[in-house]
Amino acid sequence: MPSNAVFVPHFHWDREWYEPFQVFRHRLVTAMDTVLASAEADPDFRFTVDGQMAAIEDYLEMRPENRDRVAALVAEGRLGIGPWLILLDEFLCSGETIVRNLQMGWAAAAELGGSMPLGYLPDMFGHVAQMPQILARAGLEHAALWRGVPGTVTGHAFRWRAPDGSEVRTEFLFDGYDNGLDVLLIPDRIGPALAEYASMTAERWGSDPVLAMAGTDHNAPDPRLPEWLRRVGGVTIATLDDYVREHAKDPAAAVVTGELRSHVRGNILPGVLSVRLALKQGMAVAERTIDHAERLNAQWSDHDESPFLTLAWHKIIESTAHDSVVGSGTDETSDQVESRLAEATQAARAVRDATLTAAAANVPSDAYLVANPLPVPRTTLIEVDVAAGDGDDLVAVGADGTAHPVQPTAYAPTVLSDERIGAFQLERVLRRIHRRELFGRLIDRYELRPGELVFHVAEVPHRKEFDLMILRGEVAALAEQHPGEWTVKTLAEARTTVLAPVSVPAGGLAAVRVSASAENGVQKTAPADAATATDRGLSNGLVEVLIAENGTLDITGADGTVLRGVGRLVDGGDRGDSYNYGPPARDVLVETPAVVAVEVVETGPLRGRVKVTRVYDWPVTIDVDDRDRRSGSTVATPVEMVVEVRAGEPFVRLGTSFLNQSADHRLRLHVPLPVPAAMSAGSGQFAVTERGLTAEGGWGEYPIPTFPADEFVSAGMATVLLDHSTEYELVQGGSELAVTLLRAVGSISVNIHPYRDEPAATEISAPGAQDLGVRIEHRFAVVPSATGWPGAHAVALAAAFRHDVLAVRGSGPSGDILPPDRAGLGVAGDDLLVSSIRRVAGGTEVRLVAMSDAGATARLTGAFTEATTVDLLGRPLSTVSAAGELELGLGRWEIRTVVVR
């Protein structure tokens, strides 16, 4: 039994949860005031601030006069801060967001004297596989955490290994981050209570001292704590960093590789992966928008937009907090998180659009600028509005003069208004004009005759001048001469929305013009692998889809692999809460539609689309008198599934949409597998993680084998590309892959839960989590492949699926000549994830990940002369000369960051 103990005073601070942020901040200020006063009153006092700098930033924003007091305690080693900006949910954001979180937290701590060199992760709902590598490549050798550790760890520490082999020694808070509180309940009995606890847990500690975490949620320790412990003797007060570096000496024998998602010693609350869909989708949109903004700004702008990008990143990272993006807060809290993510998207969008607008000045106004955010060349489709009418034979022409057929998708009305008014009302009509704008377009010319005024408007006017004051005078004079009824018309030029193919260099810019084929004098080239669609199915030469009578799909891949019954929907009850799915004991599953209708939307040749509408009778809610069954009342709910194939794409796109009118239920989309699979693989956070058909249990939570995926999920011969983080499960013995579309519940936590012994929080109503009256929309892509995700090249396909090219109208002078294509930074190589391209001091930073056991070779090309490898905090490691080309060999699952200049 250990002869002594180390007490670590701390608190765990949920920035927002069952109260919104500002309410919790008020409590934070009171708590931190107490911490500072306690430390200054007693030199033995030490305190650990929960591993997140957000608590310090939030405090000092209200108490700026205390900044020097905080810095002094940090300098003395009595206040442990950092290294994170926020304690995040690791599975509901990208790997890049995790890195930025660490970078921003480390930098904020440095301004106050420096961070603890400890990856403190006390209350996350499980941990991603690559976290040890992220910590190690930032120079951190230690971690400390609670949830998700498997039962193979029998001590108080283990070596946590990432897929690449990186390791960090990890302190296992096996009794939670508040294990010392029971010892402190009666101050006069701390000694006996400590001895009893040490005896009970002796096998965990070996010869190391007991670690007693003296703190809990949202409360400062009692200021008398040092005095109480001095009376005990043989007890030390320390920061958590002090404990792992100075007091824990026994070697950590156990090795755990990969993610931590075991239920054996603590609840990991997996239902948060699928509750409050809007937050998960909002996170994905914000991350994608800032990624594009950084890439475009770094390569195509002379303006350093760091202030806006930093603001956007800060708001994204704040939103990743483990009680924020997970959706386990009140409606008020979740609304604020959603709004914060929207603000982050808006700030990033402003930077992105400013860069595109500046570049578009070099493109004629009757053409479009197309930007490729990916560092690989692409031939893809853009959907744009052009001046053309129904029946025009249109082609898309790039700078090289090659003409490609386009596909019209919509025609705009040409008559925008046709009115009969009195002459005395003409002035009211003229008030609609704002300088030159009318009906959202610009006045190109007008016709003025006695009794008639006709405006011709266009997106881009052909005539340079328009004088509203002259028009007013002309109208007034003619109205006086011709009183009575007038005709006023507004006519728009004929416009068509078209799909146009475009080829764009790696990370580059291209221009394309859509016009009548007769104007070009160039032979059109037929589209390769043309897409076709009928009410029976779709095809593009690479994939084929047959639509069954029940509305499901039989999909045949490029290698002949067939997936049958794709898109089967299964709806069941959910009497759980925001933390855990909870099926009623007498559940009713609805999987057979009452009505199936098929409508061809687009027949090709560039894009084929068919809409399959299935109507289901879903129970309205859980029975109010018996929560173990669904109500007998049902509501007819049409679910639309748009099935799409595009020329040249080896996958089938699916978009689902329905108006949710039912409460307390879970809806999943199923992909049956030709051969049952014993394993699945979920991609996200710099890794592809394999999981089995079960999860390890042993605490108070049913080990439901639902798992997270961010970029794609694969099982057997099926790979599903994802738009945002979601949950999935292999069901029916591994014969079907089920992806959750909606989990609708009405409470943060429930006291009696079929899958969890203890409440996860107070039973607080959260009606917004039911998503009633909300249109639920998803988009996926399905890739059949006999060789699974590696053979399907899922890493590259997922990037192409999620990152469309960006098209904006040119704003330069009209002319026949399009500017030549311009290439940006290129990255070539198989199984490579390019996580980030951004401007940094003195160069452009590129973060690469080898997404395979075999490693990867990356070939970078661009306008650079040297390259510096840096760690994840940006500190230089080595520099080499590189005259526009650099080849890097990455080890298995390695994260590598280089700065080219």
N, C-alpha and C positions, 0 to 999 in steps of 0.2 A: 504494500500500500504506500502511496506517496507520503512523504513526511511533511509536505507543505502544499500550499495552493497559491495560485495567482488569480486575483480578482481583476476583471476588466470592466470598469464602469463605462457604460455606453447607453445610447438609445437607438432603437430602430425607428426611422422616420419615414412614414408613408406620406409623400408630398401631397397627395389627394387620394380620397378613397370614399368612405361613407360620409365625409364632409368635403366640400370643394376646397381648392387650393388655399384661398385666402383665409378660410376659417382655420385650417390646419396651420397656416403660417402664423396666425395669432398665437396659437399654442406653442409653436416653435420658438418664437421670440421670448416667451416667458421661460421656456425650458433652457434656452441658451443663456439667458440672463443668469439663471441659477447655476449653470455649469461654470460660467466665467467667475462668478462670485465665489463658488466653492473652491475652484482651483487657486484663486488668489488668496483665499483665506487659509488654505492648508497646503503646504508644499508637498505633502504625500499624495495629493489627489492627482489622478490621471484620468483622461477621458478619450474615448474613441468615437468619432462622429460618423458612424454608420457607413463609411466607405464612399460617401457621395458628397461632392462639393456643392450640389444644389442647396443643401441645407445651410451651408455657410453663406452662399450668395444670397439666398432668400433672407437670411438673418441680417446680413450687413446692409441690405437694401433698406431695411427698416431701422437699423442701428449703425449707420455709417461711422459714428463717433467711436465705435468699439473695434474698429479694424486693427488698430495698433495693439489692443489687448489680446485679440485673437492671435496676431502674428507673434507676439511675445511668448505665448504659451506653446505655439508650434515650435519656435526656435529652442525652447527649453526641453522639447521632447515630451511635454505633458499633455499635448492635445494632438491626437492622431487624426489627420484629415486625408481625403482622397482615397484611391486614385481616380474614381469615376466621377463624371458629372452627375449622373443619376443612376440609381439601382434599377436596372432595366429588366424587362422580360426578354431573355436572350433569343427565344424562338419566334418572336413576333416582330422582328426587324431584320434588316440585312446584316451580313457580316461587316460590311463597310460602316454601317451605323454603329456597330459595337466598337470598331476601331476609333471612330471619331469621338465617341463617348469617352473613351479612355484618354485620347489626346486632349480633349477640351478639359476634362477633369484634372489631368496632370498639369496642364498649363495654368489653370486657375489656382491649384494648390501651390505651384511654384511662386506665384505672386505673394503668397502669405508665408513663405518659408520652406515649402516642399511637401510632397506627398509621402504617405506611408508607402514603401515599396512592397505592397501586399495587395494581391487581388482579392479584396474582401467582397464576398457575394452572399450575404447572409440569408436572404429570403426569396430568391428567385425560384420560380416553379420548375426546377430542373435546369440543366446546364448543357450547352452545346458542345459538340465533340472537339471543336478547334479552339476552345477557350484556353487550354494550356499553351498552345502555340502563340496565340495572341498575347498572352501575358509574357511568355518567354521572349518573344521578339520585341517586347517593350522593355526588356531588362528585368522583369519581375521573376523572382525565383520561388515565391511562396503564394499560396492562396488560402482562403478560409471560407467554408460554406456549410450549409446544412442539408438542404433537400436533394433527393435524387441519388444518394450514394448507395451502391448495392450492398447486399448482405455479406459479401465476401470480405468487406472491411470490418475487422473486429477490434481494431485499435482506435486511437484518437487521431491518427494521421495516415495518409497514403500518398503514393506517387501517382499523380494524375497525368496520363499520357495522351497526347493528341495523335491523330492519324499519321502525322509526319514523324512521330517519335519524340517530339518535344515533351518535356516533363516539368511540372512544378510540384514541390512538396505542398501538400494540401492538409490543412487542419480541418478535421471533421467535427463540426459542432453537433455531435450525435444526439444530444438532448435539447437541441435548439439553441437559439441565441439568448435565451433567458434562463439557462440552467442554474445560475447562481441565485436566483430570486428566492426559491424555496428555502435555501440556507439562511437567508437574511430576514425571514418572516418575523422571527422573535430575536431582537438584537442581543438579549442576554443569553441566548442559546446557540449563537453562531458556531462556537467551537464544537459542541456535540453534534450539531446538525451537519457541519462540514465533515466531521469524522465519519458519520453515518453514510453520507453521500460518497465519500472517498472509498469506503469499504464496499458499497454496493457496485461501484463502477471500477474497482481496482484493476480488473483485467483489461480495461481499456487503456489505462494510463502507463503501464509498465513502470519505469523508474522516473518518468516525467511528472512534474507537479500537476495537480488538478487545475484545469482551466475553468474558472467560475465566471460566466458572463453575467455581470451584474447590471441588467437593464432590460427594458422591454419597449413596447411601442409607445411613442409620443409622451414620454415622461423622462425628466431628468432624475438622476440618482439622488437619494437623500443626502444633503450636505454633511450629515453626521457619519457617513459611511467610513471615512478614514479612521475616525475615532473608534467606531465599533470594531474595526479590524485590528487596530493596534492592541486592543484588549485581548484579542485571540492569541496572537503570537504565531510565528511561523508562516505568516501570510504576507504576500507582496501585492501591491496595487500597481498595475501596469497598463499600457496600451496593448491592443491586440498584436500590433507589430512587435512590441517588446517581447511578448510571450513566445511567438514563433521563432524569433531570432536569438533570444537570450536564454530562454527557460526550457524550451522543448528540445532535448538533445538526442532522444532515442531515434534510431533510424526508422524511417517509414518503410516497412517491408512490403505491404500490400501494394499492388499495381493495378490501377483501373484505367482501361483504355477507352477513349471515346466519350459519348454523351452520358450524362447522369440523369436517368429518368426512372429510377426505381422508387417504388412506394414503400419500401421495407422499413425505413426509419422516419418517414415524414410524408405528409400529403403533398403531392405535386399538382393537384387540382387541374387536371387536363381539360376540363370543360371550358376553360378560358380561351382555348384555341379557336372556338367557333361561336362564342356569344358576341353580340353586338357587331355584326358584320361590317357596318359602316366604318368602324375604327380600323379594322384590318385593311379594308380597301383604301381608306384615307392615308394610312401609313405607306402603303405601296405607291400610291400616286405621289405623295410628297417625296419619297426617296427617289422615285424615277425622275421627277421633275428637277430636283437639285442635281442629280447625277448628270442629266443632259445639260443643265445650266453650267456646271463646272467644266464639262468637256468642251462645250462650244466657246465659253469665255476664255479658256486656256489656249485654244488653238486659233480662234478667229476674231479675237477682240484685243484692242490696245488698252482697254479700260480694265483696271483691277477692281472687280466688284466684291472684294472680300467682305466689306461691312454687311451687304445684303445676304451674301452666302453664309456668313457666320451667324447672322440672325436666323436664317432659315434652319441651319443645322441645330442651333440651340433649341429651337421650338420642336423640331423633330425629336431630338434626344430627350427633352423634357417629357414628350408624349410617350416615350418607350417605357416609362416607369412601370414597375410590375403591378401596380394597381391602376394604371392609366389605360394604355392600349389594350390591356386584357379585357377591359369592360366590366370589371368587378365592382365598380363604384356606383353611386347613385346616378339617376338620370341627369341631375345637375352637373355632376362631375364629368360624366361621359360627354355631355353636350360641350363642355369647355374643352375637353381633349380634342373632340372633333373639330371645333373651331380653331384650336391652336394648330392642328395639322393643316387646316385650310390656309391659315396665315403663312405657314412655312411654304406651302405650295405657291401661294401668291408671290412671296418674296423671290423664290427661285424662278418662277415663271417670268417675272419682270426682267431678271438678268438674262434668261434664255431668249426672251422675245426681243430685248434690246440688241443682243448680238445678231440675231437673225435679221432684224430690221436694218441694221447698219450694212450687213452683207448684201441684203436685197437691193440696196441702192445701185449695185453694179449689174443688176439684171433688168432687162426691159420690162415695162409695166404690163405688157401683154404676155408675159411668161412668168414662170415660178422658179424660186430658189428652193432647192431640196438639200437638207443637211442630214448627214448620216452620223448618229451618235456612237455607232459601233466602230471599232478600229479594224474592221474587215470590209472589203468591197462587197456591195450588195446590188442585186437587181430585184426590185420590189415594186409595189404599187402605191400610188398616191391618188387621193380622191379630191378633185379640184373643180372649181366653177369656171367655165370659159364662155366666151362670147360665141355662141353657135345655136342653131335651131334644130328642131327635130328633122331628121332626114339628111343632115350634113354628114359627109364622109370625112371623119376626123382622124388625125394621126397625132402622135406625140413625137416631137423631134428634139433631140439633144444637141449639144454643141458640135458633135461630130457629124451632124446632118442625117443620121440614120432615123428613119421613120418607123414607128410601131403603131399598130392599130390600138384604139382605145375602146372602152366599153361605156356607153352612156348609162347612167343610173337614174337621172331625174331631169325634168325640164321645168324651168322657172316660168311663171306667168309673165306675159308681156304687157297686159293691160293692168296697171296698178290702181287706177281710179278713172271713173267716167261719171261726171256729175253734171246736173243741170241746176244752175243757180242764177240769182238775179245779179245784175251788173253791180249793184251796191255791195254785194258780198265778195267781190273779187279781191278786195284788200285783205279779207280774212284768209283767203286761199294763199295769198302771198306771204302771210305770216308763218306758214308752215315751212318756208324756206329759211334755212340757217346758213347764211353766206352762199353756199352752193349746194348744200345737201337737201335732198327731198326724198322721202320714203326710203331712207337708208342708202341712197345712191347719190351720184353727183349729176347735176344738170349739164348735159352736153350741149343742147340747143333748145330753142323753143320756137313755136309758130304762133303768131298773133294776127288774127283776122277779126273783122267785125263779128261779134257773137261767138268767137271760139278762141280758146287758149290751149295749146297742146305743148306739154313738156316732154322732152326726150331725155331720159336719164340713163346713166351707164355706171358700171363699177369704175372704169377709167375713162374719163371724157376725152374725146378726140380733139375738141377745140380747147385752146389754151385759156381763153378769156370768157368770163361771164360777169356782168355788172348788174347786181340786184337793183341798184338805184335807177339805172336806165330803164330796166324792166318796169319798175313801179311807175315811172313817169309815162311810159308808153301805154301801160294798161289803164292808168287813170284818164289819159286823154281820150283813148278809144272808148272807154266805158261811158264817158260823158256824151260822146257822139252817138253811141248805140245803147241806150238804156233798154231794159227788158231782160229776157232770158239769155244766158250764155251757157255754152258747153265748155267744160274744163276737163281735159284728159291728161293722164300721166302715163306715158308709154316707156317701158323698159326695153333695152335691146334684148334680143333673144339670147337666153343663156342656158347652158346645159351643164349638169354635173357629170363628170366622167371619171372613170378609173383609167389611169395612165401608167404604163410601165416606165420605170426610170432606173438607170444604173448610176450608182454613186460610189466614188472611191472610198477607201478606208478612212474613216474619221473625216470625210471630206464634204465638199460642196459641189453641186451640179445645177445646171439650169435646164429647163425643159419648157417647150412651147407646144400648146395644143392648137391646131388649126386645121382648116380644110385640106385634104390630101392634094387637091388640084393645085394648091398654092406652092407646094414644095417641089414638085417635079422629081421626087425621089421614090424609088420602088419600095413599097411597104414590105416589111418582113412579117411573116405569120408568127403568132405566139407559139412558143414551144410548150408542149404539154397543156394544151388548151383545156380550160375547165368547162364542163357541161353539167346541166341540172335538169331533171324532169321530176314528176311527182312520184317516180319509182326510186330515184337515187341520183347520185352525183359521181363525177369522176374527173380526173385530170391527167390520167396516164401514169400517175405515181400511186395514188390511193383511189379506192373505189368504195362507194357507200350505197348500200341497199336499204330501203326503209321498210320495215316490217309493218304488219297490220296493227300491232299494238303501239306503234310509234317509236320503237327502239331501232337501233341501227346495226347492221352488219358491215363492218369495215375491213377491207382488205388492204394490207400494206404493200409497199414496193417489193418486199421479198416474198410475197404470197401469204404472209401470216394473216389469219382471219380472226377478228374479234366479233362475236355474235351477241346481240342483245345490249349493245352499248347505250347508255342513257336511261336505263330502267330507273324509275324513281320510287323510293320507298319512304313513306311517311309514318312515323310512330309518335307516341306520346312522350312527353318529358316533364316529369313532376319534380325535376331537380332545380338547380339554381345557377347563378353565373359561374360558379366554380366547378360543378360536376354535373354531368348528364345523369338523370335518374329515371329509368323507365318505370311506368306503372306495372304493378304485379300482374295485372290482367290487361296487358296492352292490346291495342288493335292496330295492326299494320295495314296501311292502304297502299297498294302497289299496282292495282289494275285500273286504268282510266275508264271512265264511263263513256267518253267520246274521244275519237281521234280524227283530226283533220290535217290534211297536207296541202300546202300552197307553195307553188314555185314563185320565188321572188326575183331571182336573176338567173338567166340561162347561160351566161358566159359571154365571151370566151376567156376573159381574164379572171372572173370570179363567178362561181355558181353558188346560189343560195336557195335553200328550201326551208320553209317554216313549218314545223310540226307542232300542232297545238293539241295538247291532251288535257281533258277536263277530269278532275278528281273530286270526289266527295270526301272532304277532310272533316273530322270532328272539330267542332268550334273551340273546345277547350278541354281541360281535365274536369271530370265530374266534381262539382263543388261539394258534394256530400261524401264522396269517396275518391280520394286522390289516387287510388290504385286502379282507376279505370278512366277511359276517355268518355266524354259525354255522348249521348245518343244523337244530339243535334249535329247536323253536318252543313257545310257550305260548299257549293260548287266552285272550284278554283281552277281556272284555265292556266296551264303552264305552257308557255311558248318556248320552243327550242329551235333556234336558227342554226341550221347545219350548213357549213360553208367549206368549199374547197377553192384554192387559188392556183393559178397556173404556176407550176414549178415548185410548189410546196409539198413535202412528203408527209403532211399530217392533215387531219380534219379539224377544223375549228368548230366549236360548239358555243353558243350563247344561250343561256337560260334566263327566263324572266317570268315573274308572276307577282301579283298583288297579294300580299299575305293578309288573310282574313281570319286566321286561326291562332289561338294562343296555346302555350304549353306543348310544343311539339318539336320534333327533329326531322328534317328532310335530308335525304342523301341520294346522290347520283351514283349508280352502280356501273362498273365496267366488268362484266364476266370475263374470266380467263379461260383460254382453251385447255390449259393444264393447270391444276391447282399449284399454287406457289407457297413454299414454306417461308419465304423471306420477302420483305419489301425493302425499297430504298427511297428515302426522302432526301431531296437536295435543299440545302440552305445553309447560310452562315459558313461558307467556304468549305463545305464537305458534302458528300453523299453518304448518308448513314443507313446502314442495314439494320432492320428489325425483324423479329420473328412474329409468331402468331399470338404470343402471350406477353404479359408484362409481370415483373416481379412484385409481389404483394407482401404484406406482413405488418403493416401499421394499422390504421383505422380507415383505410380507403380501398375500395374495390379496384384492383389493378386492370382497369379497362384498357385494352391494347389499341387505343386511338393515339396516333402519333402526328407530329407536325411536319409540314413540308412547305417550302417557300417558292422554289423555282420549278420543281417537278417532283412527281412521285411515280415510282415504277414498281411493277410486280410482274414476274414472269414475262409474258410477251407484250404487255401493255405499259406504255408510258404516257402519263397525263401531264401536259405542260400547264403551269399555273400562272394566274395573273397576280395573286397575292398570297400571303401566308394563310394556310388552312389546315384542317385536320383530315385524316383519312384512317381507314382500318381495313385490314384483310378479313373478310367474313366468310362464313360457310366453309370452314376448313381450308381457307386460302383460295377458294374457287372464284371469289369476286372481290374487286377493289371498290370500296365505298368511300366517296368524298362528300363531306358535309356541305350542304348548301345553306342551311339555316338551322339554328338552335334558338328557339323562342321560349323564354322563361320570364317570370315576373318578380323575382326576388334576388337580392344580392346573395343571401344565404338562407337556407331553411334549417330549422333545428332537427327535424326528423328527415333523414335522407337515406334512400335505399342503398346508396353506394358510398356513404361516408359516415363514420361513427360520430364525429364531433362537428359542431358548427364551424364553418370557416370564417364567419363574422356574425354580426348581429342580424337578425331576420328583419331586414329593411325592404320594403316594397320598391321594386324597380320596374314599373310598367313599361318604360321605354325599351327595355330589353326584350319585350314581346314582338317588337317591330310590326305591330298591327297597323294596317293601312299604309305600309311601306312597300314600294316595289323592290323586290329582291332580284338582283341581276348578277350573273356570273359569266365569265368567259374562260374557256379551256381550249386545249387542243389535244387530240388523241393520236398517238404514234404507235401503230402495230409494228413489232419487230421481234423476230425469233431470237435475236441476240441481246434483248433487253436494252437498258438505257445506254450502255457503252457503244454497242453496235449501231444504235439509232442516232448517235452523236447528239444526245439529249442536251448536253451543256450548251452547244452552239445553237440548237433549235430553240431552247428556252430563251436565250438572249434575243434571238431574232423575233420570237413571238411577243416578248414583252416590250421590246424597244423599236417602235415604228420610226421610220424616217420622218423628218419634220419639213413641211412645205409651207412657204409663204409667198404671196404675190410680190413680184418685182416692183420696184419703185423708181427705176432709172428711166432715162429717155427711151421712147419707143424706137425700135430699129430692128433690122433683120439679123444682126449678129448677136449670138449668145456668147457670154463669157466662157472660156474654157473651164473644164472640170479642174478642181483643185483638191489634192490629196492632203489629208492631215496625218496624224500619227497612226501608223499601221502596226498591228500585232498579229503575227501569223503563228499557228501552232495548233495541234490537236489537244482536246481536253483542257483548254485554257479558259479560265474566267478572268476577264478584265474588270476588276472591281471598281477602279477609280482612275480617272485622268483629270488632273486639276493643276491650276497655277500655284506654284509655291515660290518663295523667295529665290530668285536666280534660275528658275527653270520650270519644267513641267514634270510633275510626279505621276508615276504609273504604278498601280498596284496589281499584281498578277497572282493567280492561284492555280497550281497544278491540280486538276480535279480527277486524279486517278492514282491507283497504286503504282503505276509505272512511272510517274513523274511526267514531265513535259519539256519540250524544247520550244522556247519562245524567240521569235525573230522580230525585233522592233526596227521600224524604218521611219525616217522623217528628217526634218531639218535640225539635226543636232550633231555636235562634235565630241561630246564626252558624256559619260553616264556615271552616276554615283549611286551605289547601293546604300540604302539607309534603313534604320530599324523602324519599328512602327511608331515611334515618337519623333521620327524625322532626323535622328542623329546619324551622321555619315559613318559608313563602315569601310568602303573602298571605292576608288575611282579608276575608271579606264577610259582610254580614248575610243571614240566611236564615230567614224565619219559617215553619219547618216544611216548606219546599220549596226545593230547590236544583237548578238545571239546569247541567250541565257539558258542554261540547263537547270531546270527546277527539279528538286527531289519529289518523292511521293507526297502529295497533298501539301506541298510547300507554299507558304505565302511569301512573296518577294516584292519589295518596294524599291523602285529606282527613280532617280531624278535625272532627266536628260536636259541638256542645255547646249 
